[in-house]
Amino acid sequence: MKLSCLQENLNRGLGVVGRAVATRTTLPITNNVLLATDEGRLKLVATNLEMAISCWIGAKIEEEGAITVPARLLTEFVSSLPSDTIDVSLSPQTKTLGLKCARFEARISGVDAKDFPPIPSIDEGIATKVEVETLRQGINQVVFAAATEESRPVLTGVCAQFEGDSVTLAAADGFRLAVYKLPVTAPVSEKTEVIVNIAEFLRATKTASIFARDGSGIVRLMITPGGEAAPGKLTVSARSEEIGDDVGEIDATVEGDESKIAFNGKYLTDVLSVLNEAQVALETTNPSSPGLIRPVGTENYTHVVMPMFVQW
């Protein structure tokens, strides 16, 4: 790897990705930042395994390459340099990154880029746009209400619900709730709704929960739209490496594309057991977004449940 870039651009990029650098970790390489050439630009990446940030900056690339180096050391050194061009070079044999700017020069020992955790790509789900300042204001007005204790991890985050031309942000710690609604610049259209008989859904969920006991309570839902000759269906399944698996199907009215999502089986049975209506609607956007459950025929009850992350 051999390239040159402006000090101010590299300094700004390191400041952006530095927010994702791990501070306490059992995987030392997550204390590093990845530098890699990418289509004529310099790509910077950092991750703490819970979040990842990638940033691209302009650079004059002479030789392709990639390396990871300690993020804090690199950031402190680059920020101390004068506003000038930085020449960056990598010795493939010693895994040493060399930086030269004006009359300053440093060599930093690195770790091979192939050992850096892979950054997941988002291939499905909703896509929209929102003004930066509007989103910043919305987060600022709800994030303080999120829980700080890890005893209930779901309350340490901010729930974002996308619908139509708006997004609703909500945070709670068990004692207070803050909700902020802001507009999006690109309307949200991707959503799947399935309507099923409550009694059948509850029966299938209880059956699957028997097999989910040894599988972290995970119940998988697969929503399949119908065709001209067949109705849509909701497939409820669970599996355990030790005891086996279970699959149940329910006829359903489906609007939208095929969708899949997983929930804790107890959370499903809890809400389905208290509904008195004949049918229930489940709305989903993608496997990592909350599911919305509401009885059909009434507008006075809504239940939001967080998904479980599984390998499909």
N, C-alpha and C positions, 0 to 999 in steps of 0.2 A: 504494500500500500504506500502510495506517495501522492500527496496532494498539498494544496495551499488554500487557506481561507482567511477571512477577516477575523481579528480577535473579538470584535464586538458581536459578530454573528455566532461564533463558537461559544462565547461566554453566555449569550442569551439562550442558546439551545441547551447548554448544560444546566442552566437555571430552570428551564422548563422540565426536562426529564428527571432532574434531581429530586423532584417531589415523590417519585416512585422508587427511589433507591431504598433498599432494606436497611433498617437500623439495627434490629435484633433478629438474627437469623441463624439457622443451623446449616445453611447453604452459603458459604462464603462468597461465591461468585455473584450473588445478588447484591453484594456491596459494590459491584463494578458497574460501569456503563459500557455498553457496546458501541463501538465505532465501526461503521462499515460503509464502503462506497456503494451507491445505489443510483443507477441511471444518471450519472453525471453530477450527483449531489452527495453530501456526507450525511449519513443517517445515524442518529443518536438514539439509543434505546435503554431504558431502565425498567426494572420490575422488582416488586417485593413478593411476587407470586399471588398477590391478591389484586393488584392493579398493575398496568403496564402503560408507559408513555413512550411514544415514538415522535421524533422531531427531525425534520430534514432542513439542512442549511445549504446555501450555495457554496460551491467549492470548485477549484480547478483540479480535476483528477488527472494524474499522470499514470498511476498504476492502481489496479483494483486490489482490494484486500479487506480484512476485518480483524478486529482484536477487541478484547475487553480489558479495561484497566480500572484501578480503584477510583470510584467516582469522586470522593471527597478530595483526594490528592489532586486529580486532574482539574477539578473545578477551582480549587484554591489557587493553583498555579496559573491557570488561564486568566482568572480574574485579576491577578497581580501584574499581568503583562500590559505594556503600553498599547494604545490603539494603533495597531499596525498589522501587517500580514503575518500569519503563522504558517510556517512550513512544517508539515507532518510527514513522517516516514516510519515505516515498520520494518524491522529486521525479522524475517520469517524464521530464521534459525534460533535466535535467542528470545523471540516473542517480546522484544523491547520496542516501545513506542518512543520515537524521538520527536521533540518539538523545538522549533527555533523561531524566535521573534525578536527582531532588532538585535540587541546585544545580549539576549538571554537565551539559554539553551538548557533543556532537561531531557533525561531519559527515564522512562517509567516502565517497570517490569509488568507485563500483562499475562493474561490467561487466554488460551485459544478460544476463539469465538464459537466453535462447535460445542463447547461445554456450557454455553449460556442457555438458560431455559427458553424453549420455543415460545414465541408470542402467538397466542391464539388469534385466528381471524374470524370475523363476524360475517357469515355467509347467509344468514337468514334473520328475519325479524323486521321491525319497522324502521323506517328512515325518515327523518324530518330535519328541519333547520330552525334555529332560534337565535335571536340577537344576543350577543355575548353579554352586554350590560344588563339586559332583561333577565337572563338566566342567573347572572351573578347576584342581582338584587333578590331574586326569588330564593336562591340557596341561603343567602345571608339571613333572610327573614324566617327560615324554618329550621336551619341546621342546629341552632342553639338548643332546640327542644329535644334533640335526639339523645338517647341514653349514652352515658359514658362507661357504664359498667358492662362487662362482657357476660354477665349471668344470663342475659336475654339478647343474644347477638343480633336478632332481627330488628331490635329497637335502636341499634347503634347506627343504622343507616337512614337514608331519606328515600321514601317511597315515591316513585314517579309514575303517574298514570297518564298515558297518552290517549287522546280521543279527539277526533275531528281536527279543529284548528286550535287546540289548546292542550296544555300539559298541566297537571295538578301535582304539586310537590307537597308531601306531608311528612312530618317527623313527630315522634312521641317518645316519652320515657316512662310512661305508666302513670304519670301525675299531671302531664300537660300535653296538649296537642296543638301543633301549628300547621296551618294549611295555606298554601299560596297557589293561585291559578294564574298562569301567564300564557300569552298567545305564542303560537309557532308561525314561522313564515312560510312553511310548506305543510299543508294539511296532511294529517295522518290517515291513511286509508287501509293499511293492511291489518284485518281483525277477523277471527273465526268465532262463530257462535254456534253452539250445539244445544238443542232443546231435547230433553229426555224425560221419561217418566221417573218421578222421584223414588218410588218404591223399588223399581228395577235397578236404578243407579245405586241406591243404598244397599240392596242385596248383593250386587256385584262387587261393591266396595268392601263389604264385610267379608265376603268370600276371599277376595284378594288379600285382605289384611291378615288372614290366617297364615298365608305363605310369606307375608311381608314382615312377620315378627322377627325372623332371623336375618332380615335384609334392611335394617334401619327403618323399618316401617314404610318403605317406599312403595307406592302404588302408581303404576304408569297408565296414562290415558292416551289413547290414539284416536283422533277424530278423523273420520273418512267421509267426504261428501258422497251423496248418492248419485246415481245416474238416471237415465230415463226409465229403466226397468227395475231398479233396486233402490231402496231407501238408503239414506246415510246411516252410519253406525258409529257407536262409541265403543271402543275396545278397552276393557279394564283388565290389567294384568299385574302380576307380582312374581318375583322369583327369588329363590334362596339357593345359594351354592350347596347347602347341606341337605335341605328337605325337598326341593323341587320347585315347580312353578305352576301358575294358574292363569288361565285366560278366559274372560267372559265377554260376550258381545251383547249390545243393546241397540235396538232400532232407534234412530235419532233423526231429527230435522237439522240439517247442517247448512249454515250460510258462511261462505268464505272458502278458503283453501284448506287442504289437509294440514293437520296440526298435531303436535305431540307435546305432552307436558307431564311432569311427575309431581305428586304431592305426598305428604305424610298421610297415610291412610286414616289415622285417628282424626285429623282435622276435617277430612271429608265426611266421615261418619258423624262427627259432632254436629256439623251444620245441616246435613241432610236429615238427621233425626229430629230436628226441631221445626222443620218446615211442614206446613199443613196442606199446601197446595198440591195439585196433581202432577204438575210439571215444573222443572227447574231449568234455567238457562245458565250455561257456563261459557264465558267469554275469555278467549286467550289471544295473545299477540305472538309470543314466541316462548320457547321452553325455559327461558331465564327471567321472564317477566311475570308479575302476579296474575293469578286467575281471579275473575270476577264471577261470583255466584249470586243469582237472584231468582226468586220464585216467579214463575210466569203468571201474569194476571194482577200483580200488585207492584206498586212503585215505592212502598214504604220500607223495604228491607234490602240491603246489599251486604254481601260478605266478600271480603278480599282475603285471599290466602296466598302465601308465598310458595314458590315452587321448590322442589328438591332438585339438585343438580346430579344427573346420572349420565352414564355412558349408554347411548342408544345403539 
